[in-house]
Each structure stands twice: as C-alpha cells, then as structure tokens.
Amino acid sequence: MRYRALPRALHAITFEVISCLILATTLGCAAIAPARAQTTNAPQQTETVVVTATRSPEALENLPQSVSVVTSQQIANTPAQGLDDILRNLPGMDLGEFGPDVGHPTAYSENMRGLPSTETRMLVMVDGVPINDPFFGYIQWNFIPLDNIDRVEIVRGGGSPLWGNSAMGGVVNVITEAPQSDELDLSAAGGSYGGYATSLYGAYADEGWVALGLNAAFSGTDGYQTTPASWTSFGTLNLRSLLYTPTSNDADNVGLRADFAPLAGLTGFLDFHYHQNQQVLSTPIGLNSQHIWNVAAGVTEHFDADTTLTATFFHDNSDFLTDNPHLLTFDTEYNSNVHVTDVSDNGASAILDRDFGAVLPEAEIGADFHQISGLDTADYYAPSGALAAPAILGGGEQLFLAGFAQVQIKPVTPLLIMGSVRYQYYLSENGIDTFPPGFGSIPDRAYYRATPRVDARYRIDDDFALRGAYYQSFRAPTLDELYRTYADTTAGIYEGNPFLLPETLYGEEVGLDFNRPGLRSQFTLYNSDIDNIITTENLVPSQYPNLLGVTCGYDSQTFTYLTCTRNVNAASAVARGFESEVTWDIGGGFSTELTYTYADSHYTANPTDPAYVGERLEGVPMHNAGASLTYVAPAGWQITTVLRYLSKSYGDPFPADGLVQNAHFVTDLSASYPLTQQLQAFVQIQNLFDSRYIANNGGAAPILGTPFEAMGGLRFNVQ
C-alpha cells in the first residue's frame, strides 16, 4: 500500500479547512434567504434527469458529484458544429480552441480540471463505450455526429474508481437517441471555406420487440489558413512559406442500431459504427487518413423491481495513415516520414445492481475487461525519396482487468454517502521498439492498484445541498508513449520509453448546490495532486541517434533548433481551482447559462529539470468564462448567443520561450425559423466578430483559432 507524504496530507487538510470556511460563509448568507426556503415541504423542484455516469441510473438532483448534463434541445439551439464546441463552454473543460478539422489528430490533448495538456487525461465514451484512441489516447471528435445525441453527461473529478484507465480528470458520456417511434430527420448545410454538413437519421419502432435506427453524417471543409503570416521559414525574418495552405478535411459516419426487448424484463442493443476521415494538413502533401470500425452490444436483465444485471461488449479496429512532409527549401517540400498505425481494441463489462431499501438504496458490483493491441510502422525518407532506414516498428499490447463495487448509504434522510473502489490489474506486454539503438528485448510489466472514491451530499433544505468527495485516479501510459518514436528533420526526435509507470492522482473537492424551479447551480472547489507525470528529458550527446538526417541541437540548414527527448516519469503537479455553473430558465421564452473556471495548475517537482517547479502547466488558462442566452418565440423561431473568454496560456511551462496562446473573447450565434411544421431553416455562426488569436503553440508552426465561420441550411423532420 502506498502512503502519502505528511506535507501533502497537511496540504489536503488545509484545503478542506479553507473550503469549509468558504462554504460556511456562503451558507451564512443563505440563512437570511426568505423563510419559505426553511419551511416548505415541497419536493425537490428541479427537473429530474437520469444519468449513467455512476454506471447505474440516478436522478440528477440526487448525485453527490459535480455533474453537467447537456440535452438534445440545448445542442440543437447552440452554434456548435461539433461536440467539442459544446464541451469547451462548460466548467472545468480544457479543450483546444480550434475544431477537429484543422489540427493533426495526435496534437489534440484535451483535459478536465486543469490537468497537464501534454496528453489526454479524461475519458470520453459513447453509450458507455470508450472512444479515446486506443494507441494515442486522443479524441476523434468527428466520430460523434450531433444529430442523434439524446444527452451528454459530464462528471468532473477522478473517475477511475468506476471507469478505470484514462478517467483521471473526469468522464464524458454521450448518450445517443434510442429509437422510440417512427421518425425521419434530414439536414443539409453549407457555408464558409467550402464547409458542408449533411445528415440523415431514421428510426423504425413498431409495436413488436425490435426498434431500428440509422444515422449517416457527412461533413467537410476546404479549411482556413491555420499558420500565422508571421511564422518564419528557413531563416526568413517574417515570412511564411507559400507551401503553407489551408487545412482541408472530410469526415463520414454511418451508424446502425437495434434495440430489442424479446422478453419481459430483458432488453438489449446492438450498435455498429463506421467512421473515416481524410485531412490535408497545412501543406499540399500533408495527408492524414483514418478508418474506424466499431461494434457494441449489451443486454440488461431486470430480475425484479430492485435487481438488474447488465453486460456489455465492444470491439473496434482502426488504421491511421499520416504523411509528415517538411520543407526542403523555402518553397519546396518532401515527405520526411510516413506512419501507419493499426490498432485492435476489445472490451467487456458486467454489473449487478440491487436496491436494498431506504437506508441502502443501491449496491453494485462489476468487472471490466479491456485489451488493446497496436503497431506503428514508420518509413523514413531522404530528400531524394529513397528510404533512409529500414521500416521502424513500435507497438505492443495492453491488458486491463478490474473488479469494482459501489454502495450508496442514507443513514439519515438528508444525507447520502456514496463509496466506490476498483482493484485494477494492468499488463503491458509483447512490446517492440526498433528505433536505433533500440531497447532489445522488452520485458512484460504488470501493475496492481486499488483506487477508492467517497462522495457525500447533505441536503440542507429544498434549495441548498452541501457535497464533498475524496478520490484517487490513474492513467496508464499509452502504446504511443511506451513504444513509438517519432523523428522529424525540422523538429527533432521524441523517443518512447517502455519502462514508464502509470500516472496517479489524489483529489478532493467540496461544493454547494442551489436549485429552485427553473434554476440549477453548482459551485465547486477542487484540489488534485498528480504524481509520475509523463514528461520528457533531453538526450545527452552520447544518446543522439546518427541517422535519418536529424541533427540534435541547432540545424544550420533549416535554421531551427531540433529537440531530442525521451519520455520519462519525472514531474509532479498540483491542479486546484474553482468551478461554477448556473442554468436558469428565466421565463417568457428566455433561458441562460453562466459558467466560470479558475485554474491554478503548476508543477511542484521535476528532478530532471528543476526549472519546472512553480511554473504553470502548459495549455491551462487561469480563467475560463462563458455565457449563453437563448430566446424561443411562441411562433417557434429561436436565437442563441454564446460568449466565451479564455485568458492567456503557454505551450510549454516557460513563458520566456514565447509560446503564447493568446487570451481571447469569442461570440457565437445561432438561429432557426420554422418554415412549415416539418421544415426548419437555420444558421450557425462561430466567432461572429472574427477575433484572431493563436490557439495552439507547442513549438512547431502555431495554429490559429477558428475565424469567422457561417453555416446555413435546412432541416426536415417527420414522426
């Protein structure tokens, strides 16, 4: 068993004492609220929304956690063109300020709760099935069409006790629409930069025991210029190479779903999804191509009103081809390397859930299985087009086996205590990394870990509730971090490390919920200590590989400094802050949502580079504020305005390096108008006032944020 050091324990105690004082002050103010709040016996007045982020259905108003739920109607009313556009407006979310069309998929490292942005440290699922890339860990947001989403559930804070690997910062669960009645929904739109989006959703639900659904979505763009004009190329003082062109992207999704109920108490589903995307990134020969095949199935047996058994299974295969061109001269380029990554991903789970009555309203036990197998094959080329070295292989297998349990206890009516624990077995095996000089025979490595979580919620009256939580969480290194080395003649060498350990997180939070008819609000203080953070250390000259034309250090041909590094577990950090979310149905057709996040995230240790200590985590802004206002007229037309402000952040921990990611204020707008009972016209505008800012700045060419973009179209729905 691992014990935390005394200074950290004292830090946690100090955090909790200060938090309690803050909440006590808040409650002192609440005590002078109108007497009605103290005397009424009315039931909970907020609308009940069932969520599955606790791995069993629960009423939203009863959850002792920091949770957001985005409904299908809210999605339809927003200017969002992708799920990431929606999530970045919520508290605690650290997502790139540019869409999934314009960046290299592996460059998207997105997180929650101020965790390091060097890798993705949150779990994203569709209907309980993880969609984090099994090799790299990133999220392919184009995999999730918006048209058939029923709701999106966001649970902040360490999610590993229930969900396992990757859920360090929290969990996002996208619940798709299950066919309930016969329906046909068609939409088509076009707009700026050659953008287009078409979708079809059809459902057939007779009075028998099977309901069928079909979803198809096709979208794309010719793209905007993502590279700033001031980006220098080959020693020019202030001139971008003419080879930098807009990034284009096309994405296709086709899904089939069957829901069935053949017997009383027995339900199930079968879901198939195919995704492919083609991207030409930044220069004319920068091709990225990806194909994903996914199948998932599940059954639930209701033995009686209090006992259910649920089993699920998923399998997916993917292949990802990426061409990585580099400038040979100011106006010529060549394909420096081509990577092909093939991955197979399998998983299954079983959960037994039972309600034991008022004092023990729920207890569940379950088991998870997850197996990943992947191989990256890299061909490196000389400027002449000849192979610079034999094909370089990097890959292996990972196995995750776990048992978990959760129990809810109500010792007294106002108090709910929820405890969960997971015992995790993790195996990394059959690793291979042939990048010279290579690691030779890589031994298999196994780890065991128990991760607990305890939540409590005390309902003070019909309006107010206090909640608190303590949790541990973890993230295993990805196959990419373990075994894949990437060499780049204009950037350097980034070596994997098969001896990496899992990252760990210890967190606590306290919060206040305030709910009234039409109003839901949450305020949360959180603190997380993260150890074994996977970062990099610079190679020393004796470790420099002498191949592939890569010169570690200053390269006089490309006028750049090439960094040569290796992944290591070297850093520790603290991520703490404040989150608030207020959703208010004002009345008269108006509704609003207000969000704010303050994030104080910085490194506390790094033996390989002590200069890290005290510096902010890369990519984490200190302030993130948002507001939306929606008006729905009696005639059916609606308009929504979304405002978002992000403070400045940096692409690495050292501000002196100048890798600024600009502070910016963005306004988005959407509107729709019913032409007939079945036909609707709509318009979506992102960045209405065309704010220009650098959204990503990791040392290579900076990426500009989404400029003014407008999409307009028609939607036809009949049911």
N, C-alpha and C positions, 0 to 999 in steps of 0.2 A: 504494500500500500504506500502511496506517495503522500507525504505530509507537506503542507505549505509552510514556507518560512515565516518566522514570527513577524518581521516587518510587514509582510503582505497581509497577514491576519490583522495586525493593528490598523493597517490602511483600510481594510474592509470594515472593521468596527467603526472607524472614524467616519467613513462614508455613510454607514447606516445611521449613526447618531445625528449627523448633519441632515440627512434625508428626513429623519423623523421630526427634527425641529422645523424643517421647512413645511412638512405636511401638517404638523400641529398648528403652525401659523395659519396655513390655508383653512384648516378646519375651524380655527378660531374665528376667522372671517365668516365662514359658512354658518356659524352658530347664530349669527344675527339675521339670518335669512328669514323670510316670512314664516309665521308659525304654522302655516299649512303643511310645510315640509316635515314638521315634527309630529303632527297629529294625525295626518291622513292614514287610512288603512288601505288605500288603493293599491292594486297590484303594480308590479314593475311596468312602467309606461312606455318604455322604448320598444320598438318593433322587434320581435323575436326573429333572428336569422340563424339557421342551423349551419354550423361549420364542422369541418372534419379535420382541422389541424391538430386536434388532440387524438386523432386516429379513432374517434367514435363521435357520433352526432351529439352536439351540445348547443344549447341556446346561447347566443352571443352575449346576452346580458349577464349570464352566469359565469363566464370564463374569468379566471383569476390571472389573466395574461394581457400583455399589450398586443391587441389584435385590431387589424383593419379589414373590412370587407368591402369590395367594390362590386356593385351589382351590374347586371347586363344593361339596365337602363342608364346607369351612370356612364358606362362605356359608350353607349350609343350617343350620349349627349356631349361627349368630350371631343376636342380636336385631335385626339390621339390617332396615329396611323399604325401603331404597334403597341404591344403590351408594355414594353419598356417606357414608352411615352407616358403611360398611365402611372406606372410604379414610381417613376422619379419624382412625382408630385406628392408622394406620401412620406410621413416622417420616418427617419432612420434609414432611408434608402440612399445608397451611393452608387448611382448609375451614370454611365458616360453621357455627356451632353451632346451626343450625336447618334443618329439612328443606326440600326444594324446593317444598313446598305453600304455604308461608306468606310468602315474600318475592317482591317483584317480580323477574321473571327477570333484568332488566338490573342488579339490585343484587347479583347473585352474582359476585364477583370472587375467584376461588379460585386458590391457587398452591402451589408447592413451594419448599423450600429458603429460606424467609424472604424471598422477593421481595415487592415492594410489592403490596398488596391492592387498589390502585385499579383495576386491570384484571386479567383472567385471563391469566396468563403461563405456562401449561402446556398441553400438547396432550393431548386425550382422544380416543380412537378406539374404534370397534367393528370388529373384524376388519380392522384396518389402515385404516379409512375415518374421517376426522376428523368429529367431531360438535360441535366448538366452533361456536357460532352464527356463520355467515359474515359477518354485518353487525356484531354487537355483541361477539362473542368469548366470551360466557358459555357455561356448560354447562347444558343442559336435562337434569337427572338423571332426570326421569320418562320420558325417551326410552329408558332402558335397564332393561327388566324383569330381575329376578334369576333367574327360573325356568329359563332356558335358557343360563346362563353356564357355560362349561366351566372357565375360569380368568380371572384378571385379573393382568396383568403391569405392574409399576410400575418404571420406570427413572429414577432421580434424577440430576440434573445436566444440563448443557446438551445438548439433543437435536437442535439444528438441523443439525449436520453430516450426520445421516442423515435426519431427518424435516422439516427446513425450518422454516417460519414457525410461531410460537406455542410452540415447544418449548423456551423459554428455561430454565425450571426443571426440566423433565423431561417424561416421556411416560407416559401410562396407556393400555394397550391391552387392551380387553375382548375375549376370545376366546369366541365363542358355541359352543354344542354342535352339532357336525356329526352328522347322523343316522347311527347305526351299526347300529341294529336297530329292529324294530317296537316302538313304545313309546307309551303314553298316560299323561299326568300331568295331574291336575286338582286344583285347590286353591281353597278359599273361606275367607275370614276376615272377622271384624268386630270392632269394639272401640270404644275411647274416642272421644268427639267425633264420633260418627257415622261413624267410619272403616270402610272396607271395602276388600277386595282379593280379586279372583278372577283365576284364570289357567288357561290350557289350553296344553299342549304335546303335540303328536302327531308321531310320526315313522314313516315307511314306508320300509323298506330291504330290497328283495328281493334276489335273487341276480344281478340284472341290473346295468346300469351307471348307474342313477339312484337316488338316495335323496332323499326329500322330507321337509320339516319344516314344521310350522305352529305358530306361537306367538301367543297372544292374551292380553292382560292388561288389566284394568280396575280402577282404584283411585280412591279419593276420600276426602274428609273434610269435615265441616261446620266444622272448624277450631277453634282455641283463640284467646283474646284475646291478640294479639301486642303490643298497645300498653300500656305500664305505666299503672296508675291515676294515677300522679303526673304524667303527661305533661300539660302545661298547654295550654290552647286559648283563644285570644283574650283574653289578659291575665288569665285566672283564675289565682289563686295556686297552686292544687294540685288541678286538676280536669280530668279527661279528658272530652272531648265525648262525649255519648251516641251520636253517629254512628259512633264507632269500634267496630266489631263484629268478631267472629271472621272470619278469612280462610278461605274455603272453596275447595276445589279438586277437580276431577275430571280424570283422565287416562286415555286409551285408547291401546293399542298393538296393532297387528296386523302380524305378520310372516310371510312365506313364503320358504322357502329350498329350493333344489335343488342337490345335489352330484352330479357326474357323472364317470364315468371311461370314456369311449367306446372308448378305445384303450389299449394297453399303454404306460405312461409318460406318458399325457395325462390330467390331472384338471382340474376346474373347478368353479365355483359360480355361482349366480345368486340374488340376495337382494333382496327387496322389503320395505319397512317403511313403515307409516303411523302417525303419531302426532298426537293432538290433545289439547289441554288447555283447560279453562275455569276461570278463577280469579276470585273476587270478593275484592278485596284491601282489607282494613281498613275500608272503608265500603260501604254498600249499592250504590252505583253505580260502584264501582271495578273494572270488568270488564277482564280480560286474556284474550285468546283467541288460540290459536296452532294452526296446522296445518303438518305437515311430511310431505312425500312423499320417500322416498329409495329409490334402486335402485343396486345394486352388483353387479359381475360380475368374475370373474377366471379365468385359465387358467394352468396350470403344465405345462410340457413337460420331462420327465426324459429328456435325450438319452442319458445313461448313468448309472452309479452316482455319478459325480463332477460332473456338469454339469446345471444346471437353468436354465430361463428362465421367469420369471413376469411376467404382465401383468395389471393391474387397472384398473377404470374405475368411477367413481361419479358420480351426478347427484342433486341434491335441489332441491326447491322448497319455500319456506316463506312463510307470511304470518302476520303478528303484529299484532293489533289491541290497543291499550291505551288505555283511558279513564282520564284523570287528573283526578279530582274534587278540589275544595278547599273548605274551609269558607268560607261566605259570612258566617255569623254563628256563634255558639256551637253552635247546633243546626240549622243549615241548610247545604246544600252545593250545588254546581253543577259541571258538567263543564267544567273550565277549558280542556282541550285533548284532542284525540283524534288518536293517531298510528296510521297503518297502514304497516307495513314489509314490502315484498315483496322476496324475495331468490332468486336462482338461483345454484347452486353446482355446478361441474363439475371433475372431476379424473381423472387417469390416471397410471400409472407402469409402468415396465418395469425388471426386474432380471435380470441374467445372473450366475449364481453358479457357481464352479468350485472343486473341491478339487484342489490340486496335490501333495498328499502330506504327509509328516510335518513338514517344515520350513515349508511354505507351505500350511497346512491349509485356507485359504479365501481367495478373492479374488472381489470382486463389483464390478460397475459398474451404474449405473442412471440413470434420468432420471425427473423428476417434472413434471407439468403441473397447475396449479390456477388456475381462473378464477372470479371472483366478480362478480356484478352485482346491485346493490341500490338501492332507492329508498324513502325515508321521506317520507310525505305527512302533514302536520300541519295540522289545523284548530283555530284558537284561538277561544274563545267569550267573549263578555261575560256578566256575570251574568244578563242578560235572556234569554240563549240565542241572541242574534244573533251572527253571525260578527264577530270583532274585526278580522280582516285576511284578505286572500286566502290560499288554501292555500299553505303554505310547504313547499318541496321541498328535500330533502337526500339526496344519493346519488352513486353513480359506479360505476366498475369497477376491479378489481384483477386483475393477471396475475402469476403466479409460474411461472417456468421455471427448472429446475435440472438439473445433472448432478452425480452423486456417485460416489464409489468408496470401497471399504473393503478392507483386506487384513489377514490375520492371519499372524503370523510366530512360529515356535518355534525360535529359534536354538539353544537347549538345552532338554532335556526339561522342567525345572521352570518355564521362563519362557515366557509368552505375551505378545506385543505386538500390539495392535490399533490400526490407524490408519485414519482416515476423513477425507474432505474433501468439501465441497459448494461448487460455484460457483453462486451464486444471482443470477438476474435478476428484478427486481421493478418493475412498472409500475403507476402509479396514473393513471387516465385518465377522460375524459368526466365530470369532477366537476361537481356543481351544488349550490349553497347559496344559496337565495333569501331567507334570513332577513335583514331590513334591518339595516344598509345593503347587505349582500351583498358578495361578492368579485368580482362581474362575471365576466368570462371567466377560468376557472381553467385554467392550463396543465397539460398532462400532465407527469408527473415519473417518471423512471426511475432505478433504483439497481442497482449491481452489488456483490456481496460474496462473498468466499471465507471459509468457516468450517471450520476444522480441528478434529479431536479425536484425541488419542493416549491409549490406555489400556495399562497393563501390569499383569500379575499374576505373582507369583513364588511358587510352591508350595514352602514350606519342608519340609514333611513331609506325612503323610497327613491331619493335622488342621489345620495352620496355612497360611495364604497371605497375602502382602502384595499390595496393589494400589495404584495411583495413576493419576491422569488429569489432563490439561490439555485445555481446550476453549474454544471461542468459540461464541456463540449470538446470536440476534437475534429481534426481534419487530417486524413492520411495524404501523403504526397501522391500526386497523380503519376501515371506512367510517363508523361512528358517530363516531369521534374526528376523522376528517377533515372530514366534510361535514354532520353532523347537529347542529343547535342545539336545545336544549330550554329553553323558557321556562315559568316556574311562578310564579303570582301569590303563592304563600306560601313560595317558596324562592329564586327568583332566575332568572338566565339563565346557561346553560352553553353557550358557543359552541364549535363545531368549528373546525378550522384545517387547510385543505388543504395547507399547506406543512410539515406535520410530517415528521420524519425517523424511520427505524426506530430502536428501542432496541437497544443492544448489551450483551453480557455477556462477560466474560473470567473463567474459573473454573479452579480446581484443587482436587484432593482427594486424600487418602491414606486407606487403610483397611486393616483387618485382618479376615480371615475365619477363623472357628474352627468346624470341622464334625466331628462324630462320629456314630456310629449313632443316629438319632432326634433329633439336635441340629444345628441350623443357626443360626449367629450372624454378624452383621456389625457392625463398628464403623467409623465414617467421620468424618473431619474435613474440612470443606469451606470454601472461600472463593470468593466471587464479587464482582466489581466491575462495576457496572451504570452505563452512561452513556446520555445522551439520554433519560432517563426522562420520559415524557409526564406532565406535571402541569398546573397551571393558574396563570394570573396574573390578578390583579384588573384589571377595566377601569377606566380613569380616567373622570371625569365627561363628558369630551368624546366618549367612546365609548359612553355609555349609549344604548340604543335607546329611543325615546319612543313605545312602542306596547304593545299587549296588556295594559295595566293593570299592568305590572310596574314597581315603584319600586325602583331600586337603592339600597341602604342601609336605614335604618330605615323601616318601614311602620307608620304610626300606626293604620291600620285593622285590620291583622292582628296587631299587637303583635309583629312579628318583624323580624329583620334580613335583608334579601334580598341575597344574594351574586351579583355579576355577574362572570363569569370567561370566559377563553378558554383552550383547550388550547395548551400550548407544550412544546417540548423544553427543559427548564430544569434538571433535577436529575441528580445522580449519587449513588450509594449503594454501600455495601458490605454484603453478606449473608454472614455466616460463622457456623459453629456445629459442633455435634457430633450425630451420629445413632447410635443403637444399636437393634438388633433381635435378639431371641433367640426361636427357635421350638423347643420341646422336647416330644417325645413321651415323657412320664415313664414310662409303663408302667402296667399294671393298669387300663387304660381312661382314664387321665388324660393330658391334654396342656395346654400353656400357651404363651402368647406374651407377651413383655415388650418394650415399646418406650419410647424416650425421645428427645426432641429438645431441644437447647439452641440457641436462635437469637439471635445478636447482629446485628441488622439496623438500620442507621442511615444517615441522609443525610450525605454528605461535601461536597456543594456544591449551591447553588441561587442563581444570580445574581439571579433575580427576587425572592427572599425569603431573604436570608442567615440569617434566624432558624431556617430548617430545619436548618442544619448542626449535626450532633451529636445531633439528635432521632431517636427510634426510628421506623421505618417503620410507618405506620398498619396496624392489623389484624394485626400479627405478635406473638404471645405469646412471651415469653422461654423458658418451659418448657412442654413438652407431654409428658405421660407416660401410658402405658396398660398394662393388664394384662388377660389373659383366662385363664380356667380352664374346661376342658371335661371332663366325665366321660361316657363312653359305657359303659353297663352291658352285661353279657353278654346280658341279655334284650332289648337293642335300644333301651331308652329312654336319653335323654341330657339333660344340663342344662349350660348355659354361662352364666358370669358375665363381664361386661366392665366394667372400671373405667377411667375416664379423668379426668385432671386437666389443666386449662389455667390458666396464670397470666394475670394482668390484661393487657389491651392497650387501645389507644385508637383511636377512629375517625378521628383526624387526628394530625399529628405533635406537637401541642402539648397536653400534659397539663393545662395551666391552663384550656383550653377546657371541660374536664369531660366529654368524650365517652367515658366509661368503658365498656369491655366487660369485665364482671366476671370475676374468677377464679372457677372453679367445679370441683366434683368431682361426677361423674355415675356412677351404677351402672345398667347394663342387664342384662337377664336373659332367657334363652330356655330352653324345654324342649320335648321331644317324646316321645310314647309310642306304640308300635305297637299298634293295636287288633286288627289282623289282619296277614297277610303283605303285603297291598296297601294297607291303610288306616292312616293315622297322624294322631293329634291333636297339635296344637302350640299353644304360647302364646309371645308375644313382648312384652316389657315394656321400654320406654325410660324412663330417669330414674326408677328404682324409688322413690327417696326424695323425689321431687318437688322437686329443687333449683330455686330461682328465680334467674335471672340475666339480665342484658342481654347478648344475643349479638351484636347489630349496633347501632352508634350512630354514624351518619355525619352527624348534624346535623339530619335530619328526625326524625319520630317513631321512637324506639328500638324495636327488635324483641326481644321476649323469646325465650329459648331454649325448646326443646321441653320441656313439662312432663311429668308422669307420663302415659304412654300405654300402654295394653294392647291387644293384638290376639290373638284366639284363633280357631282354625279346624281344618279337616280337609284332608288331602292324600291323594289316591288315585293309585297308580302301578301300572301293569302293563306288563310287557315280556316 
